[in-house]
Amino acid sequence: MRKRKVTYPTAKTANKPARTVGLPSNPGYVRTTVATINLAALEIRDDLSVGDRVRIGSEGLYSGESAVVESIVVGVIPAAMVRTEAGKTRRVRSVDLERLPAGG
């Protein structure tokens, strides 16, 4: 008795549509899944100290709020533990902090 010929189903990628936008030949195209890295975040800031009033910049939680530096966190990316005016604490990269005048 002869063996039957084995048939395999078509691959799921066989019916994938062709890419029309953002071909690698376009130098201005940046994929949406690529993360951007801010190399300025690696620099250590000597102008921050415990007790300084700062404004949280960049994007994210508590953005734009003023806070007080509670501690400086040393690591690969320098950061600070800050307490906002609402009483919430958060660890923020030091590059995202903007000093405020002491009296304000």
Secondary structure, 3 states (H helix, E strand, C coil): CCCCCCCCCCCHHHHCCCCCCCCCCCCCCCCCCCCCCCHHHHCCCCCCCCCCEEEECCCCCCCCCEEEEEEEECCCCCEEEEEECCCCEEEEEHHHEEECCCCC
